[in-house]
Amino acid sequence: MTIARLKEKNQVTLPKKIVERLHLKKDELFEVKIEKNYIILIPVELKPKYTPQELEKISRLVEKEREKAKKVKAGSEFARYIDNIK
């Protein structure tokens, strides 16, 4: 039996044997589930929603649109501006 301790900030250190056996890496993400009285950790791999090329295109588009944007000051000027939007 392997025992782990719940530490400050609800942290649990996984035993080295388990980390090595499952080939886990630093900053690994887990889905956390509860089944009956058990805590289940399932390693997950998140895939980025956009490719680096798509992110670059999005950044260029945002900059292009930002140049067209009307600048308004916070407060009453902004309130008047949004009141006039149809």
MIDOSE-1310 file (N, C-alpha, C; in nm, 2 decimals, decimal comma, always signed):
residues 86
mtia	+0,09/-0,12/+0,00/+0,00/+0,00/+0,00/+0,09/+0,12/+0,00; +0,05/+0,22/-0,08/+0,13/+0,35/-0,09/+0,04/+0,45/-0,03; +0,10/+0,54/+0,06/+0,02/+0,64/+0,13/+0,07/+0,78/+0,08; -0,02/+0,87/+0,06/+0,02/+1,01/+0,02/-0,05/+1,10/+0,12
rlke	+0,00/+1,22/+0,14/-0,05/+1,31/+0,24/-0,11/+1,43/+0,17; -0,23/+1,47/+0,22/-0,29/+1,60/+0,18/-0,22/+1,71/+0,25; -0,16/+1,80/+0,17/-0,08/+1,91/+0,22/-0,15/+2,04/+0,21; -0,08/+2,15/+0,25/-0,14/+2,28/+0,25/-0,19/+2,31/+0,10
knqv	-0,29/+2,39/+0,09/-0,35/+2,42/-0,04/-0,40/+2,30/-0,11; -0,44/+2,20/-0,04/-0,50/+2,07/-0,09/-0,41/+2,00/-0,19; -0,28/+2,01/-0,17/-0,18/+1,94/-0,26/-0,15/+1,80/-0,22; -0,14/+1,71/-0,31/-0,10/+1,57/-0,29/+0,02/+1,54/-0,37
tlpk	+0,12/+1,49/-0,32/+0,24/+1,45/-0,39/+0,22/+1,30/-0,44; +0,23/+1,28/-0,57/+0,22/+1,14/-0,61/+0,35/+1,07/-0,59; +0,35/+0,94/-0,54/+0,47/+0,87/-0,52/+0,55/+0,85/-0,65; +0,69/+0,86/-0,63/+0,78/+0,85/-0,75/+0,75/+0,72/-0,83
kive	+0,73/+0,61/-0,77/+0,70/+0,49/-0,84/+0,58/+0,50/-0,94; +0,48/+0,57/-0,89/+0,36/+0,59/-0,98/+0,39/+0,68/-1,09; +0,46/+0,79/-1,06/+0,50/+0,89/-1,16/+0,58/+0,82/-1,27; +0,68/+0,74/-1,23/+0,76/+0,67/-1,33/+0,69/+0,57/-1,41
rlhl	+0,61/+0,49/-1,34/+0,53/+0,38/-1,41/+0,44/+0,44/-1,51; +0,38/+0,55/-1,49/+0,28/+0,61/-1,58/+0,35/+0,72/-1,67; +0,48/+0,73/-1,66/+0,55/+0,83/-1,74/+0,50/+0,97/-1,73; +0,46/+1,01/-1,61/+0,40/+1,15/-1,59/+0,52/+1,25/-1,59
kkde	+0,48/+1,37/-1,64/+0,57/+1,48/-1,65/+0,53/+1,60/-1,56; +0,62/+1,69/-1,53/+0,59/+1,81/-1,46/+0,48/+1,88/-1,53; +0,39/+1,94/-1,45/+0,27/+2,02/-1,51/+0,17/+1,93/-1,58; +0,18/+1,80/-1,56/+0,07/+1,71/-1,62/-0,06/+1,76/-1,57
lfev	-0,16/+1,75/-1,66/-0,30/+1,78/-1,62/-0,38/+1,65/-1,60; -0,48/+1,66/-1,51/-0,56/+1,54/-1,47/-0,70/+1,58/-1,47; -0,79/+1,49/-1,52/-0,93/+1,50/-1,49/-0,95/+1,44/-1,35; -1,02/+1,50/-1,27/-1,04/+1,46/-1,13/-1,19/+1,42/-1,11
kiek	-1,21/+1,29/-1,08/-1,35/+1,24/-1,06/-1,36/+1,17/-0,92; -1,48/+1,17/-0,87/-1,51/+1,09/-0,75/-1,60/+0,98/-0,79; -1,57/+0,86/-0,75/-1,66/+0,75/-0,77/-1,66/+0,68/-0,63; -1,79/+0,67/-0,58/-1,81/+0,62/-0,44/-1,72/+0,70/-0,35
nyii	-1,63/+0,63/-0,28/-1,54/+0,70/-0,18/-1,40/+0,72/-0,24; -1,38/+0,71/-0,37/-1,25/+0,71/-0,43/-1,23/+0,84/-0,51; -1,11/+0,89/-0,51/-1,07/+1,00/-0,59/-0,99/+0,94/-0,71; -1,03/+0,97/-0,83/-0,97/+0,92/-0,95/-0,91/+1,03/-1,03
lipv	-0,78/+1,01/-1,06/-0,70/+1,11/-1,14/-0,67/+1,04/-1,27; -0,72/+1,11/-1,38/-0,70/+1,06/-1,51/-0,61/+1,16/-1,59; -0,49/+1,12/-1,63/-0,41/+1,21/-1,71/-0,48/+1,25/-1,84; -0,48/+1,38/-1,87/-0,54/+1,43/-2,00/-0,44/+1,51/-2,08
elkp	-0,46/+1,51/-2,20/-0,38/+1,59/-2,29/-0,47/+1,69/-2,36; -0,45/+1,82/-2,34/-0,53/+1,92/-2,40/-0,47/+1,96/-2,53; -0,55/+1,97/-2,64/-0,49/+2,01/-2,77/-0,53/+2,15/-2,79; -0,44/+2,24/-2,84/-0,48/+2,38/-2,86/-0,59/+2,39/-2,96
kytp	-0,67/+2,49/-2,94/-0,79/+2,51/-3,03/-0,74/+2,56/-3,16; -0,64/+2,64/-3,16/-0,59/+2,70/-3,29/-0,44/+2,67/-3,31; -0,40/+2,66/-3,43/-0,26/+2,63/-3,46/-0,18/+2,76/-3,45; -0,05/+2,76/-3,44/+0,03/+2,88/-3,43/+0,00/+2,98/-3,55
qele	-0,02/+2,92/-3,67/-0,05/+3,00/-3,79/-0,18/+3,07/-3,77; -0,28/+3,00/-3,72/-0,41/+3,06/-3,70/-0,41/+3,17/-3,60; -0,33/+3,15/-3,49/-0,32/+3,25/-3,39/-0,25/+3,38/-3,44; -0,15/+3,36/-3,53/-0,09/+3,47/-3,59/-0,19/+3,55/-3,68
kisr	-0,27/+3,48/-3,76/-0,37/+3,55/-3,84/-0,47/+3,62/-3,76; -0,51/+3,56/-3,65/-0,61/+3,63/-3,56/-0,55/+3,75/-3,50; -0,42/+3,75/-3,46/-0,35/+3,86/-3,40/-0,34/+3,98/-3,51; -0,31/+3,94/-3,63/-0,31/+4,05/-3,74/-0,45/+4,11/-3,76
lvek	-0,55/+4,02/-3,76/-0,69/+4,07/-3,78/-0,73/+4,16/-3,66; -0,69/+4,13/-3,54/-0,73/+4,21/-3,42/-0,66/+4,35/-3,44; -0,53/+4,35/-3,47/-0,46/+4,48/-3,49/-0,52/+4,56/-3,60; -0,56/+4,50/-3,71/-0,62/+4,57/-3,82/-0,75/+4,63/-3,78
erek	-0,83/+4,56/-3,70/-0,96/+4,61/-3,66/-0,95/+4,71/-3,55; -0,84/+4,70/-3,47/-0,82/+4,79/-3,36/-0,79/+4,93/-3,42; -0,72/+4,94/-3,54/-0,69/+5,06/-3,60/-0,82/+5,13/-3,64; -0,92/+5,06/-3,68/-1,05/+5,12/-3,72/-1,14/+5,16/-3,61
akkv	-1,11/+5,11/-3,49/-1,20/+5,13/-3,37/-1,22/+5,28/-3,33; -1,34/+5,31/-3,29/-1,36/+5,44/-3,24/-1,32/+5,44/-3,09; -1,24/+5,54/-3,05/-1,19/+5,55/-2,91/-1,29/+5,64/-2,83; -1,33/+5,59/-2,72/-1,42/+5,66/-2,63/-1,36/+5,65/-2,49
kags	-1,39/+5,76/-2,41/-1,34/+5,76/-2,28/-1,44/+5,69/-2,19; -1,39/+5,63/-2,08/-1,48/+5,56/-1,99/-1,57/+5,66/-1,92; -1,68/+5,62/-1,87/-1,78/+5,71/-1,80/-1,89/+5,75/-1,89; -1,92/+5,88/-1,88/-2,04/+5,93/-1,95/-2,02/+5,92/-2,10
efar	-1,90/+5,95/-2,16/-1,88/+5,94/-2,30/-1,91/+5,80/-2,35; -1,86/+5,70/-2,28/-1,89/+5,56/-2,31/-2,04/+5,53/-2,30; -2,10/+5,57/-2,20/-2,25/+5,55/-2,18/-2,32/+5,61/-2,30; -2,29/+5,73/-2,34/-2,36/+5,79/-2,46/-2,33/+5,71/-2,58
yidn	-2,21/+5,66/-2,60/-2,17/+5,59/-2,72/-2,25/+5,46/-2,73; -2,26/+5,38/-2,62/-2,34/+5,25/-2,63/-2,49/+5,28/-2,63; -2,54/+5,39/-2,58/-2,68/+5,42/-2,60/-2,72/+5,45/-2,74; -2,62/+5,49/-2,82/-2,65/+5,52/-2,96/-2,63/+5,40/-3,06
ik	-2,58/+5,29/-3,00/-2,57/+5,17/-3,09/-2,70/+5,11/-3,11; -2,73/+5,08/-3,24/-2,86/+5,02/-3,28/-2,85/+4,88/-3,29
